[in-house]
Amino acid sequence: MRLDQGTEVIGEMATNTLGTTPERLRGRWLGLAALTISGLVLGLDITILVTALPTLSAKLNATTDQLQWMSAAYTLALAGFMLPAGVLGDRLGRKRMLLVGLATFGISSVIASQMTSANGLILMRVIMGASGAIVLPLMQSMLPSMFQPDERQRAIGLSGAGAFIGLPLGPLIAGWLLTHYDWGWIFLINAPVVVIAVIGVWFFVPESKDPAARRLDWIGAILEVAGVTGIVYGIIEEPILGWGDVQVYGPIAAGVVLLAAFALRQLRVRFPLIDLKLFRSARFTWATVAFTVVGFAMTGVLFILSPFLQIVQGNDAQGTGFRLIPLIAAMMVGAISTDWLAKRFGAKIMVAAGLLGTAVGMFILSQVGVDTGYEQVAIALAVIGVSIAFTMVPALDAILGSLPAGETGAGSALTRTLQNIGSSFGVAIMGSILNGAYKSQLSGQLTGLPSQVQSAAESSVAVAAALAHHLPGAAGAHLLQAAQDAYSHGMSEVMLVSAAMMLGGAVLMTLFLPARAPQASPASLGERGVIA
């Protein structure tokens, strides 16, 4: 490159940085609305399947492990493909990649609505997760390029509110759709939302990229995806096959080896998928840990709570969705109020208090039984909703504020990857704890029933409830009561484990999360990405 050409490029970069081209950002709040809608549809699809699990079990003849995979496949693909998506966005253009991800997500959602088998639906959930992996980190990494530092936390709170609200809103929308339409509509509903998001991003979000972004480490990406998948697969299969089966310990061992190889590769390659230097920042490291812990607990809890409300306590799909409204409302209140609370108390106190509050809410849920009134559930959901917002919004701002110039795509992708790995492990581990406790509690309670009926009833509470309706009088009532009690026992164990994890997270944040961000150099304040 000639000197005059280099000067032109540097000059162009200087005139396109955040602080010097306000006319390019006049539509930034409309752009933020489009990004928020993008997050909403992704949040919806993490949990929209939860209310539909009993329906899918009947319509597609899905087993318990297939139901777990329907939930885990989406978050697993989100986690696995997010790191390469973040790097590609930094290199090729974040807006361009975001539009590709949204379009692919919409198309795969329509195809998913037409599936006639459980395995076919699992495959489409993988594609939806992979396309969502493009969207989620890039919508966050665009914010530093669109907003000044004094506006950034508000923008993060609003954009994050889309995904946060989508999580509890998913079961509510699914309940209404399942009551009035075929199950395929829980996926078709994505199409119009995606169209609105694409239009908004196209017109109001500026392109941004890092001309010096590192190359993509494809081998590292494969090692990471395969490693996480192996571990999650083994955990999901354990309640069915037991720890002594090679189909359980084999994939887990292989997954651990692959992830170790991935970590070693990141230390040696010239362009690592994960820049391990990011973890030199204690603020980045511990805020990311908080993100991961919350992802583990929230997704796992929603996976377990919805069947409890629907099958154990006898609510229909729409009623189950409405009973999750306290979680939605509390998350909205928490996301809105976090901005000024974080400015007053700081990220350290907010994140730790949020994790502690989440632990309290989960402990309350651990005391819920078959005949417990809804008031206790509503209180627990409200506490959890506010607390999760108190944790996630300040944590995300701390993460983005710790990233160097040109690393917002990859850094945000790394954070979201770990969060979704936590979500995948949440569904897998909590589902396994639940299934183990359910089978153990139900075993010996079904004497007098045919062995085939006993085996089927032990596979899931949904199957047990369906069988109970086909058994005569007292036998059916006994089976239903035993299955409901067993599920309630399993859910109590899961909530106690989750509460302990949240409490441990709160202690760690109190000890290790820095109270304030390190002072940034003046140059770094303006260079959060280049606007094309």
C-alpha positions in Angstrom: 0.0 0.0 0.0 1.4 3.5 -0.9 1.8 6.1 1.8 -1.0 8.3 0.4 -3.4 5.3 0.3 -2.6 4.4 3.9 -3.2 8.0 4.9 -6.6 8.0 3.1 -7.6 4.8 5.0 -6.5 6.2 8.4 -8.3 9.4 7.6 -11.4 7.6 6.7 -11.3 5.6 9.9 -10.8 8.8 11.9 -13.8 10.4 10.3 -16.0 7.3 10.8 -15.4 6.7 14.5 -18.2 7.0 17.0 -17.6 10.5 18.2 -17.0 12.3 14.9 -20.0 11.3 12.7 -23.2 12.0 14.7 -25.2 12.5 11.5 -24.6 8.8 10.7 -26.2 7.9 14.0 -29.3 10.0 14.0 -31.5 6.9 13.6 -29.6 5.0 16.3 -32.7 4.6 18.5 -34.7 3.2 15.6 -31.8 0.9 14.9 -31.8 -0.1 18.6 -35.5 -1.0 18.3 -34.6 -3.3 15.4 -31.8 -4.9 17.4 -34.2 -5.3 20.3 -36.7 -7.1 18.1 -33.9 -9.4 16.9 -33.1 -10.3 20.5 -36.8 -10.8 21.2 -37.3 -13.5 18.6 -34.1 -15.4 19.8 -35.3 -15.2 23.4 -38.7 -16.5 22.4 -37.3 -19.6 20.8 -35.2 -20.5 23.8 -38.3 -21.1 25.8 -41.3 -21.2 23.4 -40.9 -24.9 23.2 -41.2 -25.4 27.0 -45.0 -25.1 27.1 -45.3 -27.3 24.0 -43.3 -30.2 25.3 -46.3 -32.2 26.4 -48.0 -31.5 23.1 -45.0 -32.5 21.1 -44.5 -35.6 23.2 -48.0 -36.7 22.0 -48.0 -35.4 18.5 -44.5 -36.5 17.5 -44.2 -39.6 19.8 -41.2 -38.0 21.4 -39.3 -39.6 24.2 -38.0 -37.7 27.3 -34.4 -37.6 25.9 -35.8 -36.3 22.5 -37.7 -33.6 24.4 -34.4 -32.6 26.1 -32.7 -32.5 22.8 -35.4 -30.3 21.3 -34.5 -27.7 24.0 -30.8 -28.4 24.2 -30.1 -28.5 20.5 -31.1 -24.8 20.1 -28.9 -23.5 22.9 -26.1 -25.9 22.0 -26.0 -24.6 18.4 -26.2 -21.0 19.8 -23.2 -21.8 21.9 -21.2 -23.7 19.3 -21.4 -21.3 16.4 -21.4 -18.0 18.2 -17.6 -17.6 18.4 -17.0 -18.1 14.7 -20.0 -15.8 14.0 -18.5 -13.1 16.1 -15.1 -13.3 14.3 -16.8 -13.3 10.8 -18.9 -10.3 11.8 -15.8 -8.4 12.8 -14.1 -9.3 9.5 -17.0 -9.2 7.0 -19.3 -6.6 8.5 -21.6 -7.0 11.5 -24.7 -5.6 9.8 -24.3 -7.9 6.8 -23.8 -11.0 8.9 -26.7 -10.0 11.1 -29.1 -9.9 8.1 -27.9 -13.3 6.9 -28.5 -14.7 10.4 -32.0 -13.2 10.6 -33.0 -14.5 7.2 -31.8 -18.0 7.9 -33.5 -18.0 11.2 -36.8 -17.1 9.7 -36.6 -19.7 6.9 -35.7 -22.5 9.2 -38.5 -21.6 11.6 -41.0 -22.0 8.8 -39.6 -25.4 7.9 -39.6 -26.5 11.5 -43.3 -25.9 11.7 -43.9 -28.5 9.0 -41.8 -31.3 10.6 -43.6 -34.7 11.2 -40.9 -36.4 13.4 -39.1 -35.6 16.6 -35.6 -36.0 15.0 -36.6 -33.8 12.1 -37.6 -31.1 14.5 -34.4 -31.5 16.5 -32.4 -31.0 13.2 -34.3 -27.7 12.5 -33.7 -26.5 16.0 -30.0 -27.0 15.4 -30.2 -24.8 12.2 -32.3 -22.2 14.1 -29.7 -22.1 16.9 -26.8 -21.8 14.4 -28.5 -18.8 12.7 -29.3 -17.3 16.0 -25.7 -17.6 16.9 -24.9 -15.1 14.2 -27.6 -12.7 15.4 -27.0 -12.6 19.2 -23.4 -11.5 19.5 -23.5 -9.1 16.6 -26.6 -7.2 17.8 -24.7 -6.5 21.1 -21.3 -5.8 19.5 -22.9 -3.0 17.3 -24.0 -1.0 20.4 -20.5 0.6 21.2 -20.3 1.8 17.6 -23.8 3.3 17.7 -23.9 4.9 21.2 -21.6 7.2 23.3 -20.4 5.7 26.6 -22.9 7.8 28.6 -25.8 6.3 26.5 -24.4 2.8 26.3 -25.8 1.2 29.5 -29.3 2.4 28.6 -28.9 1.0 25.1 -27.6 -2.3 26.5 -30.6 -2.5 29.0 -33.1 -1.9 26.2 -31.5 -4.2 23.7 -31.1 -6.9 26.3 -34.7 -6.4 27.4 -35.8 -8.0 24.1 -34.0 -11.3 24.8 -34.8 -11.1 28.5 -38.5 -10.6 27.9 -38.5 -13.1 25.1 -37.4 -15.9 27.5 -40.5 -15.8 29.8 -42.8 -14.5 27.0 -42.1 -17.7 25.0 -44.3 -20.0 27.1 -47.0 -17.4 27.3 -47.3 -17.0 23.5 -46.9 -20.8 23.0 -49.8 -21.4 25.4 -52.1 -19.2 23.5 -51.1 -20.6 20.1 -51.4 -24.2 21.3 -54.9 -23.5 22.6 -56.1 -22.0 19.3 -53.9 -23.4 16.6 -51.7 -26.3 15.6 -48.3 -26.7 17.3 -46.5 -25.6 14.2 -47.5 -22.0 14.9 -45.1 -21.8 17.7 -42.4 -21.6 15.0 -44.4 -19.8 12.2 -44.9 -16.9 14.6 -41.2 -16.1 14.1 -41.6 -15.2 10.5 -43.3 -11.8 10.8 -41.1 -10.8 13.7 -38.0 -11.6 11.6 -39.3 -9.6 8.7 -39.8 -6.5 10.9 -36.3 -7.0 12.4 -34.7 -7.3 8.9 -36.4 -4.1 7.7 -35.3 -2.2 10.8 -31.7 -3.4 10.6 -31.5 -2.7 6.9 -32.6 0.9 7.1 -31.4 2.1 10.6 -28.4 0.1 11.7 -25.0 1.3 10.3 -22.5 -1.2 9.0 -19.4 -1.7 11.2 -16.4 -3.9 11.1 -12.8 -4.2 12.0 -10.5 -4.1 8.9 -7.7 -5.7 11.0 -9.9 -8.5 12.5 -8.2 -11.9 12.9 -8.8 -14.9 10.7 -11.3 -17.5 11.6 -9.9 -20.7 13.3 -12.1 -23.3 11.7 -10.3 -26.3 13.4 -10.8 -24.6 16.8 -14.5 -24.0 16.0 -15.0 -27.7 15.2 -13.2 -28.8 18.4 -15.3 -26.5 20.5 -18.7 -27.6 19.0 -17.8 -31.3 19.1 -16.5 -31.1 22.7 -19.5 -29.3 24.2 -21.9 -31.6 22.2 -20.2 -34.7 23.5 -20.5 -33.6 27.2 -24.2 -32.6 26.8 -25.1 -35.8 25.0 -23.6 -37.9 27.8 -25.4 -36.0 30.5 -28.8 -36.2 28.7 -28.4 -40.0 28.2 -27.3 -40.8 31.7 -30.7 -41.1 33.4 -31.7 -43.6 30.7 -28.5 -45.7 30.4 -26.6 -45.0 33.6 -23.1 -43.8 34.3 -21.6 -47.3 33.5 -22.8 -47.3 29.9 -20.2 -46.5 27.3 -22.7 -44.3 25.5 -22.7 -42.0 28.6 -19.1 -41.9 29.8 -17.6 -42.2 26.3 -19.1 -39.0 24.8 -18.4 -37.1 28.1 -14.7 -38.2 28.1 -14.3 -37.5 24.4 -15.9 -34.0 24.9 -13.5 -33.2 27.7 -10.5 -34.3 25.6 -11.7 -32.2 22.6 -12.2 -29.1 24.8 -8.7 -29.6 26.2 -7.4 -29.8 22.7 -9.4 -26.7 21.8 -7.9 -24.7 24.8 -4.3 -25.8 23.9 -4.9 -24.8 20.2 -6.0 -21.4 21.3 -2.7 -20.9 23.0 -0.6 -21.8 19.9 -2.4 -20.6 16.8 -1.7 -17.2 15.3 -5.4 -16.3 15.1 -7.2 -18.0 18.0 -10.9 -18.3 18.1 -10.8 -17.1 21.7 -8.4 -14.3 22.6 -7.3 -15.6 26.0 -5.8 -12.1 26.8 -9.4 -11.0 27.4 -9.4 -13.0 30.6 -6.5 -10.9 32.0 -9.3 -8.4 32.9 -10.9 -9.5 36.2 -13.9 -7.4 35.3 -14.4 -9.2 32.0 -13.8 -12.7 33.5 -16.1 -12.5 36.5 -18.9 -10.7 34.7 -18.8 -13.5 32.1 -18.9 -16.1 34.9 -22.1 -14.3 36.2 -23.6 -14.5 32.7 -22.8 -18.2 32.5 -24.2 -19.1 35.9 -27.5 -17.2 35.2 -27.8 -18.9 31.8 -27.4 -22.3 33.5 -30.1 -21.7 36.1 -32.7 -19.8 34.1 -33.0 -22.1 31.1 -33.0 -25.2 33.2 -35.6 -23.8 35.6 -38.0 -22.8 32.8 -37.5 -26.3 31.2 -38.7 -27.9 34.5 -41.2 -25.4 35.8 -43.6 -25.3 32.8 -44.4 -29.1 32.8 -44.9 -28.8 36.6 -47.5 -26.1 36.1 -49.1 -27.8 33.2 -49.0 -31.5 34.0 -48.6 -31.7 37.8 -50.9 -28.8 38.8 -53.3 -29.4 35.9 -53.3 -26.1 34.0 -53.7 -26.0 30.2 -51.1 -24.6 27.9 -52.5 -21.1 27.9 -53.0 -21.1 31.7 -49.4 -22.1 32.1 -48.2 -19.3 29.9 -50.3 -16.7 31.9 -48.8 -18.1 35.2 -45.4 -17.0 34.0 -46.4 -13.4 33.6 -44.8 -12.4 37.0 -41.5 -13.4 35.6 -42.0 -11.2 32.4 -43.2 -8.2 34.4 -40.4 -8.5 36.9 -37.7 -8.7 34.3 -39.1 -5.6 32.5 -39.1 -3.7 35.8 -35.6 -4.9 36.6 -34.2 -4.1 33.1 -35.7 -0.5 33.3 -34.5 0.3 36.8 -31.0 -1.3 36.4 -29.6 1.8 34.6 -29.8 4.2 37.5 -29.3 1.6 40.2 -26.0 0.4 38.6 -24.8 4.0 38.4 -25.5 4.4 42.1 -24.3 1.1 43.5 -21.9 -0.2 40.7 -21.8 -3.5 38.9 -20.2 -5.5 41.7 -23.1 -4.9 44.2 -25.8 -5.2 41.5 -24.5 -8.5 40.1 -24.0 -10.1 43.5 -27.4 -8.9 44.7 -29.0 -10.3 41.6 -27.5 -13.7 42.0 -28.5 -13.7 45.7 -32.0 -12.8 44.9 -32.2 -15.5 42.2 -31.1 -18.0 44.9 -33.9 -16.8 47.2 -36.5 -17.2 44.4 -35.3 -20.7 43.6 -35.4 -21.7 47.2 -39.0 -20.6 47.4 -39.8 -22.8 44.3 -38.1 -25.7 46.0 -40.8 -25.6 48.6 -43.7 -25.8 46.0 -45.6 -29.1 45.9 -48.5 -30.6 44.0 -51.2 -28.8 46.1 -49.3 -25.5 46.7 -51.2 -22.4 45.8 -50.1 -20.2 42.9 -49.3 -17.2 45.1 -46.0 -18.9 46.2 -45.0 -19.6 42.6 -45.9 -16.0 41.5 -43.7 -14.5 44.3 -40.8 -16.8 43.4 -41.1 -15.9 39.7 -41.2 -12.2 40.5 -38.1 -12.4 42.7 -36.2 -14.4 40.1 -37.2 -12.0 37.2 -36.0 -8.9 38.9 -32.9 -10.6 40.2 -31.9 -11.9 36.7 -32.2 -8.4 35.2 -30.1 -7.0 38.0 -27.4 -9.5 37.2 -27.4 -9.6 33.4 -27.6 -5.9 32.4 -24.7 -4.6 34.6 -22.7 -7.8 33.8 -23.1 -7.2 30.1 -22.1 -3.5 30.4 -19.0 -4.5 32.4 -18.1 -7.0 29.7 -18.5 -4.7 26.7 -16.7 -1.9 28.6 -13.7 -4.2 29.1 -13.3 -5.1 25.5 -10.5 -3.4 23.4 -11.2 -1.7 20.1 -12.0 -4.2 17.3 -12.8 -7.0 19.7 -16.5 -6.2 20.4 -17.8 -8.9 18.0 -15.5 -11.7 19.2 -15.7 -10.7 22.8 -19.4 -10.4 22.9 -19.6 -13.7 21.1 -17.4 -15.4 23.7 -19.6 -14.1 26.5 -22.8 -15.3 24.8 -21.2 -18.6 23.9 -20.4 -19.3 27.6 -23.9 -18.2 28.6 -25.5 -20.6 26.1 -23.1 -23.4 27.1 -24.4 -22.7 30.6 -28.0 -22.9 29.2 -27.3 -26.2 27.5 -25.7 -27.7 30.6 -28.6 -26.3 32.6 -31.2 -28.3 30.5 -28.9 -31.3 30.5 -27.8 -31.4 34.1 -31.1 -30.2 35.7 -33.1 -32.5 33.4 -30.9 -35.4 34.4 -31.3 -34.6 38.1 -35.0 -34.3 37.6 -35.3 -37.6 35.7 -33.1 -39.5 38.2 -35.1 -38.2 41.1 -38.4 -38.8 39.3 -37.6 -42.4 38.5 -36.2 -43.1 41.9 -39.3 -41.7 43.6 -41.7 -43.5 41.2 -40.0 -46.8 41.5 -41.9 -49.2 43.7 -45.0 -47.0 43.6 -46.6 -48.8 40.6 -46.8 -52.4 41.8 -49.8 -54.1 40.3 -49.5 -52.4 37.0 -48.1 -54.2 33.9 -44.3 -53.9 33.5 -44.7 -52.1 30.2 -46.9 -49.5 31.8 -44.5 -49.0 34.6 -41.5 -48.6 32.2 -43.4 -46.1 30.1 -44.6 -44.1 33.1 -41.0 -43.8 34.4 -39.9 -42.3 31.1 -41.7 -39.0 31.7 -44.5 -37.4 33.7 -46.2 -36.5 30.4 -46.4 -40.1 29.4 -47.5 -41.1 32.9 -50.3 -38.6 32.8 -51.4 -39.8 29.4 -51.4 -43.4 30.5 -53.4 -42.6 33.7 -56.3 -41.3 31.6 -56.5 -44.7 29.8 -56.4 -46.8 33.0 -59.6 -47.7 34.9 -60.7 -45.7 37.9 -58.5 -46.2 41.0 -55.5 -47.5 39.0 -55.4 -44.3 36.8 -55.8 -42.0 39.8 -53.0 -43.8 41.7 -50.7 -43.6 38.7 -51.4 -39.9 38.2 -50.9 -39.0 41.8 -47.7 -41.0 42.1 -46.2 -39.4 38.9 -47.2 -35.9 40.1 -45.6 -36.5 43.5 -42.4 -37.9 41.9 -42.1 -34.9 39.5 -42.6 -32.5 42.4 -39.9 -34.2 44.4 -37.5 -34.0 41.4 -38.2 -30.4 40.8 -37.6 -29.6 44.5 -34.1 -31.2 44.2 -33.3 -29.2 41.1 -34.3 -25.9 42.6 -32.2 -26.5 45.7 -29.2 -27.3 43.4 -29.9 -24.1 41.4 -30.2 -22.0 44.6 -26.9 -23.3 45.9 -25.2 -22.5 42.6 -26.7 -18.9 42.6 -25.5 -18.4 46.2 -22.0 -19.6 45.3 -22.0 -17.2 42.3 -23.0 -14.3 44.6 -20.1 -15.1 46.9 -17.7 -15.2 44.0 -18.9 -11.9 42.6 -18.5 -10.3 46.0 -15.0 -11.5 46.4 -13.6 -11.1 42.9 -15.6 -8.8 40.6 -13.9 -5.4 40.6 -16.1 -2.6 41.9 -15.1 -0.2 39.1 -13.9 -0.5 35.6 -10.2 0.3 35.0 -9.5 3.7 33.5 -9.5 3.6 29.7 -7.2 5.7 27.6 -8.9 8.6 25.7 -8.3 6.9 22.4 -10.1 3.7 23.4 -13.2 5.6 24.4 -14.0 6.4 20.8 -12.8 3.3 19.0 -15.4 0.6 19.6 -15.6 -0.3 15.9 -15.5 1.3 12.5 -18.7 2.5 10.9 -18.8 1.8 7.2 
